[in-house]
Structure formats: C-alpha cells, structure tokens
Amino acid sequence: MEKQQKSCILILVFVILLHVACLSFSLGLQHRISWSIQPNKDFYTNWSSNHFFKIGDTLEFYNVLQVSRRDYDVCNGENTLQDFLNGPAVIPLNREGVYYFICNFSNYCLFGLKISITVHRHFSVTPPFLQPVPLSPASVQSPAPVSSGSLCPPAPVAVDSTQPPANINAPSNESGKSSSGSVVASSGWSWILCLMVFLVNY
C-alpha cells in the first residue's frame, strides 16, 4: 500500500513539473535594448540574429521609431509606423513577421542604431541564442550603460571583446526571473529530480 502511495505521489509530481516546464516555454520574454553607438555598425543586427523572438515576447526601448523595411534600409524616420518617444516603451510582439526599428536621434541610424526583429510563431528546435556567437579577435569598444533618464548615447570606452555588451540586457524580464525558458525548465526539472529521489528513499 505504501509503495502504491509513493508511486501516485511521484506521478503527481511529474505531471505538475511537466506543466510548469510547458508554461515556462509559453510565457513571453521581455528584451531590453539600449541604444549606444558601437564600433561595428552591424552590432544590433548581429545581436538580433543571435536571439529568438516569438509571439508574446516584448521589446523595451527608449526613443525608437517603428518603420517599414524601405525606411529601415535608408534610415528614414519621416514616415513612421509608430513613434515610441517616451521611455521605457514596451512594445508587444503580437504577430509573426519582421519588425523594423530605428533610433529617433538625428542621423544615429546611419551609425548602426537600427534593428530588425524576426518574430516566430513558436520556439524552434534549436533557438539561435543557443548557438555560439563568434567574437572578433581584436579588442572592441563597448559603451558604458545608459541611465534610464539619459537621452543621448554615452561615449564608448575600451573593454575586452570577450566581455558581453554592457548596455544590452536581453533577453530578460521585469519580474527578475530567468530570461530563458530553457533555464527555467531545467531548474524546474532539477527540483523535480531531487523531489523524486527524496520520495523514493522516504
């Protein structure tokens, strides 16, 4: 009887943990993006291509314009689809497709302060953010973090290229939980495994 009760408890715990793991993949993530002039004009393009965005995620910007592909390519901020001039602006990614954003400051877009975000319907089997990002062998310049009240990007400071960018916190979310669903899921599975071992030995 006691062995049957342990089995029922284990099955119940497994079902609950499976539900928690599935929820962690279905919740949207919040990606914070701070504008800063980088030595590499493709910095934001590279960052975007190495992250996976899905419906339900959100972007957090300060001073950004949503534009068409044509205006994105030529850095034209005259015919915007939406203006997000007050920050932080939280932009929901509620449809599949490509979103185009440029910095609102004069000609900063020409210096690479623009980003395109490809939004997918579901997680892929191997999200791009799990793939390694090649680092340049030379030292690069990375700017100091931008304070929330600052409107202009700070001047860059020299740092080692092996360090992550100081001004981009993505993916992340406001509640302070892990930004990656896989990390949340693996943490949940660790707790489940510990609980199962405890119950079996109990």
C-alpha positions as CSV (number, residue, x, y, z in Angstrom):
1,M,0.0,0.0,0.0
2,E,2.8,2.4,1.0
3,K,4.6,1.7,-2.3
4,Q,1.5,2.4,-4.3
5,Q,1.1,5.7,-2.5
6,K,4.7,6.7,-3.3
7,S,4.1,5.9,-7.0
8,C,1.0,8.0,-7.1
9,I,2.9,10.9,-5.5
10,L,5.7,10.6,-8.0
11,I,3.3,10.6,-10.9
12,L,1.5,13.7,-9.5
13,V,4.8,15.5,-9.0
14,F,5.9,14.6,-12.5
15,V,2.6,15.9,-14.0
16,I,2.9,19.2,-12.1
17,L,6.6,19.6,-13.1
18,L,5.7,18.9,-16.8
19,H,3.0,21.5,-16.6
20,V,5.5,24.1,-15.1
21,A,8.1,23.3,-17.8
22,C,5.5,23.8,-20.6
23,L,4.4,27.1,-19.1
24,S,8.0,28.4,-19.0
25,F,8.2,28.0,-22.8
26,S,4.8,29.6,-23.5
27,L,5.3,32.8,-21.4
28,G,6.7,35.8,-23.3
29,L,10.1,37.2,-22.6
30,Q,10.9,40.9,-22.3
31,H,14.0,42.0,-24.3
32,R,15.6,45.3,-23.2
33,I,17.5,47.2,-25.9
34,S,19.5,50.4,-25.1
35,W,20.9,52.4,-27.9
36,S,24.6,53.1,-28.0
37,I,26.9,53.8,-30.9
38,Q,29.1,50.8,-31.5
39,P,32.4,50.4,-33.5
40,N,30.7,47.7,-35.6
41,K,27.6,49.1,-37.4
42,D,26.1,45.6,-37.6
43,F,26.2,45.2,-33.8
44,Y,22.4,45.4,-33.4
45,T,21.8,43.3,-36.5
46,N,24.1,40.6,-35.2
47,W,22.5,40.7,-31.7
48,S,19.0,40.3,-33.2
49,S,20.0,37.4,-35.4
50,N,21.5,35.6,-32.4
51,H,18.3,35.8,-30.4
52,F,15.0,34.0,-30.9
53,F,11.8,36.1,-30.7
54,K,8.3,34.6,-30.6
55,I,4.7,35.9,-30.4
56,G,4.1,37.1,-26.8
57,D,7.6,38.5,-26.3
58,T,8.0,42.2,-25.7
59,L,10.8,44.8,-26.5
60,E,11.7,47.6,-24.2
61,F,13.2,50.7,-25.9
62,Y,13.9,54.3,-25.2
63,N,13.3,56.7,-28.1
64,V,12.6,54.4,-31.1
65,L,10.7,54.6,-34.3
66,Q,9.0,51.6,-35.9
67,V,9.3,51.9,-39.7
68,S,8.8,50.0,-42.9
69,R,11.6,47.9,-44.4
70,R,12.3,50.5,-47.1
71,D,12.6,53.3,-44.5
72,Y,14.7,51.0,-42.3
73,D,17.2,50.4,-45.2
74,V,17.7,54.1,-45.8
75,C,17.3,55.3,-42.2
76,N,14.3,57.4,-43.0
77,G,12.3,58.5,-39.9
78,E,9.8,60.7,-41.7
79,N,7.1,58.0,-42.4
80,T,7.0,56.1,-39.2
81,L,4.5,53.3,-38.4
82,Q,4.7,54.1,-34.7
83,D,6.7,56.5,-32.5
84,F,7.9,55.5,-29.1
85,L,9.5,58.7,-27.8
86,N,8.8,58.3,-24.1
87,G,10.6,55.5,-22.3
88,P,10.6,52.9,-21.4
89,A,8.3,51.9,-24.3
90,V,7.2,48.3,-24.0
91,I,6.4,47.0,-27.5
92,P,4.4,43.8,-27.7
93,L,5.4,41.4,-30.4
94,N,1.9,40.1,-31.2
95,R,2.2,38.9,-34.8
96,E,4.6,36.7,-36.8
97,G,6.9,38.6,-39.1
98,V,9.7,41.2,-39.2
99,Y,9.6,44.4,-37.2
100,Y,11.9,47.3,-38.1
101,F,13.1,49.9,-35.6
102,I,15.5,52.9,-35.9
103,C,16.9,55.3,-33.3
104,N,15.0,58.6,-33.0
105,F,18.1,60.7,-32.7
106,S,19.0,62.7,-35.9
107,N,21.3,60.5,-38.0
108,Y,22.2,57.9,-35.4
109,C,20.6,55.2,-37.6
110,L,23.4,55.8,-40.1
111,F,25.8,54.8,-37.4
112,G,24.1,51.4,-37.0
113,L,21.4,52.3,-34.4
114,K,18.7,50.3,-36.0
115,I,17.4,46.8,-35.5
116,S,15.1,44.3,-37.3
117,I,13.4,41.7,-35.2
118,T,12.1,38.5,-36.7
119,V,9.2,37.1,-34.7
120,H,8.3,33.4,-34.9
121,R,5.0,31.7,-34.0
122,H,6.7,29.1,-31.8
123,F,10.1,28.1,-30.4
124,S,12.3,26.3,-32.9
125,V,14.0,23.1,-32.1
126,T,17.4,24.9,-31.7
127,P,16.8,28.6,-30.9
128,P,19.5,30.9,-32.4
129,F,20.5,32.1,-28.9
130,L,21.9,28.7,-28.1
131,Q,24.4,28.8,-30.9
132,P,27.8,30.4,-30.1
133,V,28.4,33.9,-31.3
134,P,31.8,34.4,-33.0
135,L,33.9,37.1,-31.3
136,S,36.4,39.2,-33.1
137,P,40.0,38.6,-32.0
138,A,40.7,42.3,-31.5
139,S,39.6,44.4,-28.6
140,V,36.3,46.3,-29.3
141,Q,34.8,49.3,-27.8
142,S,31.7,48.9,-25.6
143,P,29.8,51.9,-24.2
144,A,29.1,52.5,-20.6
145,P,25.5,51.6,-19.5
146,V,22.8,54.2,-20.3
147,S,20.9,55.5,-17.4
148,S,17.1,55.5,-17.8
149,G,16.9,59.3,-17.8
150,S,19.6,59.8,-20.4
151,L,18.5,60.7,-23.9
152,C,21.9,60.6,-25.7
153,P,24.2,57.6,-26.0
154,P,27.4,57.8,-23.9
155,A,30.8,57.9,-25.4
156,P,32.3,54.4,-25.9
157,V,35.0,53.1,-23.5
158,A,37.6,50.4,-24.3
159,V,36.9,46.9,-23.0
160,D,37.9,43.3,-23.8
161,S,36.0,41.7,-26.6
162,T,35.3,38.6,-24.6
163,Q,33.0,40.6,-22.3
164,P,29.3,40.9,-23.2
165,P,28.0,44.3,-24.2
166,A,27.4,46.5,-21.2
167,N,24.4,48.3,-22.5
168,I,22.2,45.4,-23.7
169,N,20.2,43.3,-21.3
170,A,18.4,40.8,-23.4
171,P,16.6,38.6,-23.1
172,S,15.3,39.5,-19.7
173,N,12.0,40.1,-17.9
174,E,10.8,42.6,-15.3
175,S,10.0,40.1,-12.6
176,G,13.6,39.1,-12.2
177,K,13.0,35.5,-13.3
178,S,15.3,33.8,-15.7
179,S,15.0,35.2,-19.2
180,S,15.4,31.9,-21.0
181,G,12.6,29.4,-20.9
182,S,15.1,26.6,-21.1
183,V,16.8,27.8,-17.9
184,V,13.5,27.9,-16.1
185,A,12.6,24.5,-17.4
186,S,16.0,23.0,-16.4
187,S,15.7,24.5,-12.9
188,G,12.2,23.0,-12.6
189,W,13.5,19.6,-13.7
190,S,16.3,19.8,-11.2
191,W,13.8,20.3,-8.4
192,I,11.6,17.5,-9.6
193,L,14.5,15.1,-9.8
194,C,15.6,16.0,-6.2
195,L,12.0,15.6,-5.0
196,M,11.6,12.2,-6.8
197,V,14.9,10.9,-5.2
198,F,13.7,12.1,-1.8
199,L,10.3,10.4,-2.2
200,V,11.8,7.1,-3.4
201,N,14.2,7.0,-0.5
202,Y,11.5,8.1,2.0
